[in-house]
Amino acid sequence: MSLPYLTPSRADALLSALARRILVIDGAMGTMVQGYGLGEDDYRGERFAPGFDVRHEPQRDAATQPGHDLKGNNDLLTLTRPDVIGAIHTAYLDAGADLVETNTFNATSISQADYHLEHLVYELNREGARLARACCDAAEAKTPDKPRFVIGVLGPTSRTASISPDVNDPGFRNTSFEELRVAYREAAAGLIDGGADTLMVETIFDTLNAKAALYAIEEEFDARGARLPVMISGTITDLSGRTLSGQTAEAFYASVAHSRPLSVGLNCALGAKELRQYVDVLAQVADCQVSAHPNAGLPNAFAEYDETPEQMADLIGEFARSGLVNLVGGCCGTTPAHIKAIAEAVEGVTPRALPTRRALAA
């Protein structure tokens, strides 16, 4: 028996919106953060300033020492510079985004271990969802006829359960399904408590990591006796058309379909032009919503993204007119200008029709 939704009215509003139109997801968080030119002091704030008295919270000791940099830990900005993260969320909402992603891409104990901040994982996720929730509520108050939704983001972590990081030892693994399961459940709990409308396991390069995340999410739902809609977004890592762990788009969908996701899609690594054929595959096989939020083209020699909002909107607009997608947005290199152009390109276009299971089997 399926569990009821934790927030039935929000789930119903999301499902209703998806039935009527193509919804727009926001764009890149990291790209926008880089534009602020933040320094070490911004990342530390008062709470994590060097020399902070850690007697009342000794687990901060390693992270607050002057020799341990926190710059680059964008998830931490939710706590130390919420004004910056809130402004980014608001900019995307003003540009036309229907859904904003929480600033929690690396907010798992596995990824936060790089900064000795594992003890902050639940707080980072809860506050990330709260901040996004406040921004969505403010935008929705201005346009009550257009509900806005919070996507609680669960990133891929900095490790892979399927592939050895040591070329000389193919059997070695630096993480396990169990370690990933525990890490993902802690993060999911924070996102739910912070008010996320849906959870998204995203930028999946290793399907085994994703399976651990989906297992952990279901454990958390079972413990609460209720669930949220779940979104899944994989990453085709190069023009081979496969994830890093070796699956085609079709095989990836088959591996995660058991979780009854609200949507399955693709993001990151490729631009819209390169990603189209793989989104087309998902559109043919998935009996759920299909999403696509590609990069702003392929990176140039300086690891920057050159695709303009107009170029990207033309490509994604064609996705929509061809009946391939239900949700669209942007990943690396995209800005509010890209999201505004994409939102305009898909406005009024009929969303992809969900096939019946009989049609899929035919």
C-alpha positions as CSV (number, residue, x, y, z in Angstrom):
1,M,0.0,0.0,0.0
2,S,1.4,3.4,-1.0
3,L,2.1,5.9,1.8
4,P,0.2,9.2,1.8
5,Y,1.9,12.4,1.1
6,L,3.4,14.3,3.9
7,T,2.0,17.6,2.6
8,P,-1.0,16.5,0.4
9,S,-2.0,20.0,-0.6
10,R,1.5,20.8,-1.9
11,A,1.8,17.5,-3.7
12,D,-1.6,18.0,-5.3
13,A,-0.6,21.5,-6.4
14,L,2.6,20.1,-8.0
15,L,0.9,17.3,-9.8
16,S,-1.8,19.7,-11.0
17,A,0.8,22.1,-12.4
18,L,2.6,19.3,-14.2
19,A,-0.6,18.2,-15.8
20,R,-1.2,21.7,-17.2
21,R,2.2,23.0,-18.4
22,I,5.9,22.4,-18.6
23,L,7.5,23.5,-15.3
24,V,10.7,25.3,-15.0
25,I,13.5,24.4,-12.6
26,D,16.1,27.0,-11.6
27,G,19.7,27.2,-12.9
28,A,23.2,26.8,-11.5
29,M,23.9,27.7,-7.9
30,G,27.7,27.5,-8.1
31,T,27.9,29.8,-11.1
32,M,25.9,32.4,-9.3
33,V,27.9,32.1,-6.1
34,Q,31.2,32.6,-8.0
35,G,29.8,35.9,-9.3
36,Y,29.8,37.2,-5.7
37,G,33.5,36.8,-5.4
38,L,33.2,35.6,-1.8
39,G,36.3,35.0,0.4
40,E,37.2,32.8,3.3
41,D,35.6,35.2,5.8
42,D,32.3,34.9,4.0
43,Y,32.4,31.2,4.2
44,R,33.3,31.2,7.9
45,G,31.1,34.1,9.1
46,E,31.2,34.7,12.8
47,R,30.2,31.2,13.7
48,F,33.3,29.6,12.1
49,A,35.8,32.4,12.5
50,P,39.4,31.3,13.2
51,G,40.0,31.0,16.9
52,F,36.3,30.5,17.7
53,D,35.8,29.2,21.2
54,V,35.0,25.6,20.6
55,R,34.6,24.6,24.2
56,H,30.8,24.4,23.9
57,E,30.9,22.6,20.5
58,P,34.2,20.7,20.4
59,Q,33.4,19.0,17.1
60,R,34.1,22.3,15.4
61,D,37.7,22.2,16.4
62,A,39.2,21.0,13.2
63,A,37.0,23.1,10.9
64,T,37.6,26.4,12.7
65,Q,41.4,26.3,12.8
66,P,43.1,28.9,10.6
67,G,45.0,26.2,8.6
68,H,41.8,24.6,7.4
69,D,40.0,26.5,4.6
70,L,36.3,26.5,4.2
71,K,36.2,28.6,1.0
72,G,34.5,26.5,-1.7
73,N,32.1,24.8,0.6
74,N,29.1,26.5,-0.9
75,D,26.6,24.5,1.2
76,L,28.0,26.3,4.3
77,L,26.9,29.7,2.9
78,T,23.3,28.7,3.8
79,L,24.4,29.3,7.4
80,T,27.0,32.0,7.0
81,R,25.7,34.1,4.1
82,P,22.0,33.2,3.8
83,D,21.5,36.7,2.2
84,V,23.5,35.5,-0.8
85,I,21.8,32.1,-1.2
86,G,18.4,33.7,-0.6
87,A,19.1,36.4,-3.3
88,I,20.1,33.6,-5.8
89,H,16.9,31.7,-5.1
90,T,14.8,34.9,-5.5
91,A,16.6,35.8,-8.7
92,Y,15.6,32.5,-10.3
93,L,12.1,32.7,-9.0
94,D,11.8,36.2,-10.5
95,A,13.1,34.8,-13.8
96,G,10.2,32.4,-14.0
97,A,11.4,29.3,-12.1
98,D,8.5,27.1,-10.7
99,L,10.9,25.0,-8.7
100,V,14.1,26.0,-6.9
101,E,16.7,23.6,-5.7
102,T,18.1,23.7,-2.2
103,N,21.7,24.7,-1.7
104,T,22.6,21.2,-0.4
105,F,24.4,19.5,-3.3
106,N,27.3,18.5,-1.1
107,A,25.4,18.4,2.2
108,T,26.1,14.8,3.1
109,S,28.6,13.5,5.7
110,I,30.7,12.0,3.0
111,S,31.2,15.3,1.1
112,Q,31.3,17.5,4.2
113,A,34.1,15.3,5.6
114,D,36.4,17.2,3.3
115,Y,35.9,20.2,5.6
116,H,35.5,18.4,8.9
117,L,31.9,19.5,9.1
118,E,30.1,16.2,9.1
119,H,28.3,17.2,12.3
120,L,26.5,20.0,10.4
121,V,24.8,17.8,7.8
122,Y,21.3,17.7,9.2
123,E,21.4,21.4,9.9
124,L,22.7,22.3,6.5
125,N,19.8,20.4,4.9
126,R,17.1,21.6,7.2
127,E,18.2,25.3,6.9
128,G,18.8,24.9,3.1
129,A,15.1,23.8,2.7
130,R,13.9,26.4,5.1
131,L,15.6,29.2,3.2
132,A,14.3,28.0,-0.2
133,R,10.9,27.5,1.3
134,A,10.8,31.2,2.5
135,C,11.9,32.4,-0.9
136,C,9.2,30.3,-2.6
137,D,6.5,31.4,-0.2
138,A,7.4,35.1,-0.8
139,A,7.3,34.6,-4.6
140,E,4.0,32.7,-4.3
141,A,2.5,35.5,-2.2
142,K,3.0,37.9,-5.1
143,T,1.5,35.5,-7.7
144,P,-1.0,33.1,-5.8
145,D,-2.1,31.6,-9.1
146,K,1.5,30.3,-9.7
147,P,2.6,27.9,-6.9
148,R,6.4,27.6,-6.3
149,F,8.0,24.5,-5.1
150,V,11.2,23.5,-3.2
151,I,13.3,20.7,-4.5
152,G,15.4,19.1,-1.7
153,V,18.6,18.2,-3.4
154,L,20.6,15.1,-2.7
155,G,23.9,15.2,-4.7
156,P,26.0,12.3,-5.8
157,T,28.6,12.7,-3.0
158,S,32.4,12.8,-3.8
159,R,32.7,9.0,-3.9
160,T,31.5,6.2,-6.1
161,A,30.4,2.7,-4.9
162,S,30.9,1.1,-8.3
163,I,34.4,2.1,-9.4
164,S,37.8,1.9,-7.8
165,P,39.6,5.2,-7.3
166,D,42.8,3.3,-7.5
167,V,43.7,2.2,-11.1
168,N,46.1,-0.3,-9.6
169,D,43.5,-1.9,-7.4
170,P,40.2,-2.4,-9.4
171,G,38.5,-4.1,-6.5
172,F,39.1,-1.3,-4.0
173,R,36.2,0.9,-3.0
174,N,36.4,4.1,-0.8
175,T,32.7,3.9,0.2
176,S,30.0,1.3,0.5
177,F,26.2,1.0,0.0
178,E,25.8,1.1,3.8
179,E,27.8,4.3,4.3
180,L,26.0,6.0,1.5
181,R,22.6,4.8,2.9
182,V,23.3,6.3,6.3
183,A,24.6,9.6,4.8
184,Y,21.7,10.0,2.5
185,R,19.1,9.3,5.2
186,E,20.5,12.0,7.5
187,A,20.4,14.5,4.6
188,A,16.9,13.5,3.6
189,A,15.6,13.9,7.1
190,G,16.9,17.5,7.2
191,L,15.3,18.4,3.9
192,I,12.0,17.0,4.9
193,D,12.0,18.8,8.2
194,G,13.0,22.0,6.5
195,G,9.9,22.0,4.3
196,A,11.0,20.6,0.9
197,D,8.1,19.7,-1.4
198,T,10.0,17.0,-3.3
199,L,13.4,15.3,-3.0
200,M,15.7,15.0,-6.0
201,V,18.6,12.5,-6.3
202,E,20.5,14.4,-8.9
203,T,23.7,14.5,-11.0
204,I,23.9,10.7,-10.7
205,F,27.1,9.3,-12.3
206,D,26.9,6.0,-10.4
207,T,23.6,4.2,-10.2
208,L,24.6,2.3,-7.1
209,N,25.0,5.5,-5.3
210,A,21.5,6.5,-6.5
211,K,20.1,3.2,-5.3
212,A,21.5,3.8,-1.8
213,A,19.9,7.2,-1.8
214,L,16.6,5.9,-2.9
215,Y,16.7,3.1,-0.3
216,A,17.5,5.7,2.4
217,I,14.7,7.9,1.3
218,E,12.2,5.1,1.5
219,E,13.5,4.2,4.9
220,E,12.8,7.7,6.1
221,F,9.4,7.8,4.5
222,D,8.5,4.5,6.1
223,A,9.6,5.8,9.5
224,R,7.4,8.9,9.1
225,G,4.4,7.0,7.6
226,A,4.2,9.4,4.7
227,R,6.3,10.4,1.7
228,L,7.2,13.2,-0.7
229,P,7.4,13.0,-4.5
230,V,10.8,11.8,-5.6
231,M,12.7,13.1,-8.6
232,I,15.7,11.4,-10.2
233,S,18.3,13.0,-12.5
234,G,21.2,11.2,-14.0
235,T,24.3,12.4,-15.8
236,I,25.5,11.2,-19.2
237,T,29.2,11.9,-18.6
238,D,30.4,12.2,-22.2
239,L,29.4,11.5,-25.8
240,S,29.6,7.8,-25.2
241,G,26.0,8.1,-24.1
242,R,26.6,6.4,-20.7
243,T,26.8,7.2,-17.1
244,L,30.2,7.0,-15.4
245,S,29.2,3.6,-14.1
246,G,28.5,2.4,-17.6
247,Q,24.7,2.6,-18.2
248,T,22.8,3.9,-21.1
249,A,19.9,6.3,-20.5
250,E,17.5,3.4,-21.0
251,A,19.3,1.1,-18.6
252,F,19.5,3.9,-16.1
253,Y,15.8,4.3,-16.1
254,A,15.2,0.6,-15.8
255,S,17.4,0.6,-12.7
256,V,15.5,3.3,-10.8
257,A,11.9,2.9,-12.1
258,H,11.1,0.6,-9.1
259,S,11.1,3.7,-6.8
260,R,8.0,5.1,-8.5
261,P,9.6,8.5,-9.2
262,L,7.7,11.6,-10.0
263,S,10.2,12.3,-12.7
264,V,13.4,10.9,-14.2
265,G,15.7,13.1,-16.2
266,L,19.2,14.1,-17.1
267,N,21.4,17.0,-16.1
268,C,25.0,18.3,-16.1
269,A,28.0,17.2,-18.1
270,L,26.5,18.0,-21.5
271,G,24.9,20.9,-23.2
272,A,21.3,20.7,-24.5
273,K,22.4,19.9,-28.0
274,E,24.5,16.9,-26.9
275,L,21.9,15.8,-24.4
276,R,18.9,15.8,-26.7
277,Q,19.2,12.2,-28.0
278,Y,19.4,10.8,-24.5
279,V,16.4,12.8,-23.3
280,D,14.6,11.4,-26.3
281,V,15.3,7.9,-25.1
282,L,13.9,8.6,-21.7
283,A,10.8,10.2,-23.2
284,Q,10.2,7.0,-25.1
285,V,10.6,4.6,-22.1
286,A,9.6,6.5,-19.0
287,D,6.1,6.2,-17.6
288,C,6.7,9.2,-15.3
289,Q,7.5,12.8,-15.9
290,V,10.8,13.6,-17.8
291,S,13.1,16.4,-16.9
292,A,16.2,18.0,-18.5
293,H,18.4,20.7,-17.0
294,P,21.6,20.7,-19.1
295,N,24.7,22.8,-18.9
296,A,25.0,26.1,-20.9
297,G,26.9,24.2,-23.6
298,L,30.2,22.4,-23.2
299,P,33.0,24.1,-21.2
300,N,35.6,26.0,-23.2
301,A,39.4,25.9,-22.7
302,F,39.0,28.0,-19.5
303,A,36.3,25.7,-18.0
304,E,33.7,28.4,-18.7
305,Y,30.3,28.1,-20.4
306,D,29.6,30.2,-23.5
307,E,26.1,29.3,-24.6
308,T,23.9,32.3,-24.4
309,P,20.4,32.3,-22.9
310,E,18.9,32.7,-26.4
311,Q,20.9,29.7,-27.8
312,M,20.0,27.5,-24.9
313,A,16.3,28.5,-25.0
314,D,16.2,27.7,-28.7
315,L,17.4,24.2,-28.0
316,I,15.2,23.5,-25.0
317,G,12.3,25.0,-26.7
318,E,12.7,22.4,-29.4
319,F,12.7,19.7,-26.7
320,A,9.3,21.0,-25.6
321,R,7.8,21.3,-29.0
322,S,8.9,17.7,-29.8
323,G,7.0,16.4,-26.8
324,L,10.1,15.2,-24.9
325,V,9.9,17.0,-21.5
326,N,7.7,17.9,-18.6
327,L,10.3,19.8,-16.6
328,V,13.2,21.9,-17.9
329,G,15.9,24.1,-16.4
330,G,19.7,24.7,-16.3
331,C,22.8,23.3,-14.7
332,C,26.4,24.5,-14.9
333,G,26.9,27.9,-16.4
334,T,23.3,28.9,-16.4
335,T,22.0,32.1,-14.8
336,P,18.6,33.8,-14.2
337,A,18.9,35.2,-17.7
338,H,19.1,31.6,-19.1
339,I,16.1,30.5,-17.0
340,K,14.0,33.5,-18.1
341,A,14.7,32.7,-21.7
342,I,13.9,29.0,-21.2
343,A,10.7,29.8,-19.4
344,E,9.6,32.0,-22.3
345,A,10.5,29.3,-24.8
346,V,8.3,26.7,-23.2
347,E,5.4,28.9,-22.2
348,G,2.2,27.6,-23.7
349,V,3.8,24.4,-25.0
350,T,1.9,21.2,-24.2
351,P,3.9,19.0,-21.7
352,R,4.9,15.6,-22.8
353,A,2.1,13.1,-22.4
354,L,2.7,10.2,-20.1
355,P,2.5,6.9,-21.9
356,T,0.5,4.0,-20.4
357,R,2.3,0.9,-19.3
358,R,0.5,-1.0,-22.1
359,A,1.9,1.4,-24.7
360,L,5.4,1.0,-23.3
361,A,5.2,-2.7,-23.5
362,A,3.9,-2.8,-27.1
